[in-house]
Amino acid sequence: MMRALPLLSLPLAACVAASPAPVAPRADTGASLVQAGRAVRVTRTAAPAYAMWDGASARRDADALCGGRGVRSSIYDRYEAGTWVFVEGCA
């Protein structure tokens, strides 16, 4: 039985993929990211501030600032006074 154990673990090792290497965040986004508990808040550092309809732009900035895996988006993400809040945080 002890000889079979290494053979049984071999198929499991083939199923595990290596996680992607983190990518350095871009510095030219013009936005800042603040961790607030699990959530992240994305704010523009240059005028004008985000508007409610700038969700796609805020998401792109959050993806760049969170690194290689980006931000986890959810239906509970929201706009608050010039800031976009992504409640699930960085991936």
KETITI-761454 format. One line per field, with one value per residue: x, y, z of N, C-alpha, C in turn; residue in one letter; residue number from 0. Coordinates in steps of 0.02 Angstrom, whole numbers, plus 32768, in hexadecimal, padded with zeros to 4 digits. Layout:
N
n_c1 [X, ...]
n_c2 [Y, ...]
n_c3 [Z, ...]
ca_c1 [X, ...]
ca_c2 [Y, ...]
ca_c3 [Z, ...]
c_c1 [X, ...]
c_c2 [Y, ...]
c_c3 [Z, ...]
aa [a, ...]
i [NUM, ...]
END
This chain:
91
n_c1 [8029, 8063, 80B4, 805D, 802C, 807F, 8063, 7FDC, 7FD6, 800D, 7FB1, 7F65, 7FC0, 7FD1, 7F5D, 7F63, 7F7E, 7FFD, 7FFD, 7FE4, 806C, 807C, 8059, 80AC, 805C, 8016, 8056, 8025, 7F9B, 7F52, 7F04, 7EDA, 7EE3, 7E91, 7E92, 7E08, 7DDA, 7D9E, 7D79, 7DA6, 7DCB, 7DC4, 7E07, 7E13, 7EAC, 7EC8, 7E6F, 7DD9, 7D72, 7D37, 7C9D, 7BF3, 7BDA, 7C56, 7C7F, 7CBA, 7D36, 7D6A, 7D72, 7DD4, 7E43, 7E4A, 7E67, 7EE8, 7F2C, 7F1F, 7F73, 7FB3, 7F45, 7ED3, 7E36, 7DAF, 7D12, 7C69, 7BB5, 7B9A, 7BF0, 7C0D, 7BEA, 7C29, 7C26, 7C8D, 7CE4, 7D06, 7CD0, 7D07, 7CC9, 7CF5, 7D7D, 7E2E, 7E64]
n_c2 [7FC4, 803E, 8056, 807A, 80F4, 8168, 8161, 817B, 8201, 8242, 825C, 82C1, 8328, 8351, 8396, 840D, 84B2, 852B, 85C7, 8666, 86D7, 876B, 880B, 88A5, 8936, 89B7, 8A59, 8AC7, 8ADF, 8B46, 8B3E, 8B0F, 8A8A, 8A4C, 89E1, 89A7, 8953, 88BE, 88EF, 895A, 8A03, 8A70, 8B02, 8B94, 8BE8, 8C58, 8CE6, 8CDB, 8C96, 8BEB, 8BC7, 8B8C, 8B41, 8B16, 8A94, 8A2A, 8A60, 8A73, 89EF, 89BD, 8A08, 89D7, 8951, 895F, 8995, 8933, 88CF, 8839, 87DF, 882B, 887C, 883E, 883B, 8861, 8856, 88AF, 8919, 89C9, 8A7A, 8B04, 8BA5, 8BDC, 8B73, 8AC9, 8A32, 8991, 8907, 8883, 8888, 887C, 87F9]
n_c3 [8000, 8022, 7FB7, 7F54, 7F75, 7F4A, 7EC1, 7EBC, 7EDF, 7E75, 7E04, 7E41, 7E52, 7DD0, 7DB6, 7DF8, 7DDC, 7DC4, 7E17, 7DC7, 7DB0, 7E12, 7DCE, 7DC3, 7E02, 7D9B, 7D91, 7D53, 7D58, 7D8E, 7DFC, 7EA6, 7F1D, 7FA8, 8030, 8086, 8100, 80C3, 804B, 7FBE, 7F9A, 7F14, 7ED8, 7E75, 7E5C, 7E17, 7DD9, 7D78, 7DFF, 7E0D, 7DBD, 7DCE, 7D5B, 7D33, 7D4C, 7D01, 7CDF, 7D60, 7D87, 7D2E, 7D5B, 7DDF, 7DC5, 7D90, 7DFD, 7E5E, 7E39, 7DE9, 7DED, 7DF3, 7E1F, 7E83, 7E45, 7E70, 7E86, 7EE8, 7EE5, 7EEC, 7ED7, 7F2D, 7F52, 7EF4, 7EF8, 7ED0, 7F13, 7F28, 7F64, 7F77, 7F71, 7F43, 7ED5]
ca_c1 [8000, 808E, 80D0, 8028, 801F, 809B, 8041, 7F9A, 7FDD, 8024, 7F7B, 7F51, 7FF2, 7FC7, 7F22, 7F71, 7FA1, 8023, 7FDB, 800A, 8098, 805E, 8074, 80B3, 8026, 8029, 8059, 8009, 7F52, 7F32, 7ED5, 7EF7, 7EBB, 7E95, 7E73, 7DDA, 7DC3, 7DA6, 7D6B, 7DD6, 7DAE, 7DEC, 7DFB, 7E41, 7ED9, 7EC6, 7E2A, 7D9F, 7D66, 7D0B, 7C55, 7BD0, 7BDE, 7C9B, 7C8C, 7CE9, 7D77, 7D81, 7D84, 7E16, 7E75, 7E50, 7E8B, 7F2E, 7F48, 7F1E, 7FA8, 7FA7, 7F05, 7E9D, 7E05, 7D74, 7CD6, 7C2B, 7B79, 7B96, 7C1D, 7BE4, 7C07, 7C1F, 7C43, 7CCC, 7D0C, 7CE7, 7CDF, 7D02, 7CC2, 7D19, 7DC5, 7E5C, 7E64]
ca_c2 [8000, 8078, 8062, 8096, 8139, 819A, 815E, 819B, 8249, 825D, 827D, 82FE, 835C, 8369, 83C1, 844C, 84E2, 855F, 8608, 8696, 8705, 87AD, 883F, 88E4, 8964, 89F0, 8A98, 8AFD, 8ADB, 8B84, 8B2C, 8AF1, 8A53, 8A48, 89A5, 89B7, 8910, 8892, 8917, 898C, 8A42, 8A8D, 8B4A, 8BB6, 8C18, 8C95, 8CFD, 8CDA, 8C58, 8BBC, 8BD1, 8B4C, 8B1D, 8B04, 8A52, 8A02, 8A7F, 8A64, 89A8, 89B7, 8A23, 89A9, 8916, 8970, 89A2, 88F6, 88A2, 8809, 87BC, 885C, 8886, 8813, 8863, 8841, 887F, 88DD, 8952, 8A05, 8ABC, 8B2E, 8BE8, 8BE2, 8B37, 8A89, 8A00, 894C, 88E7, 8843, 8896, 8862, 87B0]
ca_c3 [8000, 8025, 7F74, 7F2A, 7F8A, 7F1D, 7E80, 7EC2, 7EE4, 7E35, 7DDE, 7E63, 7E44, 7D8C, 7DB4, 7E1A, 7DB1, 7DE7, 7E14, 7D9F, 7DD4, 7E17, 7DA2, 7DE7, 7DF1, 7D71, 7DB7, 7D2B, 7D55, 7DA5, 7E31, 7EE1, 7F37, 7FF1, 804C, 80BC, 8113, 8089, 800F, 7FA8, 7F82, 7EDF, 7ED1, 7E46, 7E7C, 7DEE, 7DCC, 7DA5, 7E24, 7DEA, 7DBE, 7DD4, 7D1C, 7D27, 7D6A, 7CD8, 7CE7, 7DA3, 7D88, 7D0D, 7D89, 7E17, 7DAC, 7D89, 7E3F, 7E86, 7E24, 7DB3, 7DEF, 7DEC, 7E55, 7E7F, 7E3D, 7E87, 7E7C, 7F20, 7EDA, 7EEC, 7ED0, 7F68, 7F53, 7ECF, 7F03, 7EC2, 7F46, 7F11, 7FA5, 7F7B, 7F75, 7F10, 7ED0]
c_c1 [802B, 80AC, 809C, 801B, 803F, 8079, 7FFD, 7FA0, 7FF3, 7FEC, 7F64, 7F81, 7FEA, 7F8D, 7F2F, 7F9A, 7FC6, 7FFE, 8006, 8034, 8077, 8081, 8077, 807B, 8040, 8027, 8037, 7FBD, 7F31, 7EFF, 7EFB, 7EC7, 7EC7, 7E70, 7E48, 7DB9, 7DD1, 7D9E, 7DA6, 7DB0, 7DDE, 7DD7, 7E2B, 7E6B, 7EDA, 7E7C, 7E16, 7D98, 7D3A, 7CC3, 7C34, 7BD6, 7C25, 7CAE, 7CBE, 7D30, 7D94, 7D96, 7DC8, 7E4E, 7E80, 7E75, 7ED6, 7F4F, 7F4A, 7F54, 7F90, 7F63, 7EC9, 7E70, 7DCC, 7D36, 7C9A, 7BF0, 7B72, 7BC8, 7BF2, 7C0E, 7BF7, 7C46, 7C88, 7CFA, 7CE4, 7CFF, 7CD3, 7D04, 7CE7, 7D65, 7DED, 7E5B, 7EA6]
c_c2 [803F, 8088, 8084, 80E0, 816E, 819A, 817F, 81E7, 8269, 827C, 82BE, 8337, 8379, 839A, 8406, 8479, 8515, 85A1, 8638, 86C4, 874A, 87DF, 887F, 8914, 899F, 8A2F, 8AD1, 8AFC, 8B1C, 8B77, 8B0F, 8ABC, 8A50, 8A0A, 89BA, 8976, 88E1, 88BA, 8944, 89C8, 8A60, 8AD5, 8B66, 8BE8, 8C5A, 8CA7, 8CE6, 8C97, 8C2A, 8BD3, 8B8D, 8B22, 8B09, 8AC0, 8A29, 8A1E, 8A71, 8A1B, 899C, 89D0, 89F3, 8969, 8924, 8979, 8964, 88C5, 8870, 87E9, 87EC, 885F, 8854, 883F, 883D, 8870, 88B4, 8917, 8991, 8A44, 8AE4, 8B6E, 8BEC, 8BA7, 8AF9, 8A57, 89BB, 8921, 88A5, 884C, 887B, 8816, 8794]
c_c3 [8000, 7FE1, 7F47, 7F3B, 7F5D, 7ED8, 7E83, 7EC5, 7EA3, 7E0C, 7DFF, 7E56, 7DFE, 7D87, 7DD2, 7DEB, 7DDC, 7DE1, 7DEB, 7DCA, 7DD9, 7DEA, 7DCA, 7DD2, 7DC7, 7D9B, 7D92, 7D27, 7D67, 7DDB, 7E6C, 7EFC, 7F82, 8008, 8086, 80D3, 80D9, 8049, 7FFD, 7F8C, 7F4F, 7ED4, 7E9E, 7E6C, 7E56, 7DE3, 7D87, 7DC8, 7DFA, 7DF0, 7DC2, 7D94, 7D09, 7D44, 7D43, 7CDE, 7D2C, 7DA9, 7D67, 7D3A, 7DC4, 7E02, 7DA8, 7DCD, 7E6B, 7E72, 7DF0, 7DB3, 7DEB, 7E29, 7E4B, 7E7B, 7E56, 7E7B, 7EB4, 7F1B, 7ED4, 7EE5, 7F0F, 7F62, 7F33, 7ED5, 7EEF, 7EF5, 7F28, 7F50, 7FAC, 7F7D, 7F3B, 7F11, 7EE8]
aa [m, m, r, a, l, p, l, l, s, l, p, l, a, a, c, v, a, a, s, p, a, p, v, a, p, r, a, d, t, g, a, s, l, v, q, a, g, r, a, v, r, v, t, r, t, a, a, p, a, y, a, m, w, d, g, a, s, a, r, r, d, a, d, a, l, c, g, g, r, g, v, r, s, s, i, y, d, r, y, e, a, g, t, w, v, f, v, e, g, c, a]
i [0, 1, 2, 3, 4, 5, 6, 7, 8, 9, 10, 11, 12, 13, 14, 15, 16, 17, 18, 19, 20, 21, 22, 23, 24, 25, 26, 27, 28, 29, 30, 31, 32, 33, 34, 35, 36, 37, 38, 39, 40, 41, 42, 43, 44, 45, 46, 47, 48, 49, 50, 51, 52, 53, 54, 55, 56, 57, 58, 59, 60, 61, 62, 63, 64, 65, 66, 67, 68, 69, 70, 71, 72, 73, 74, 75, 76, 77, 78, 79, 80, 81, 82, 83, 84, 85, 86, 87, 88, 89, 90]
END
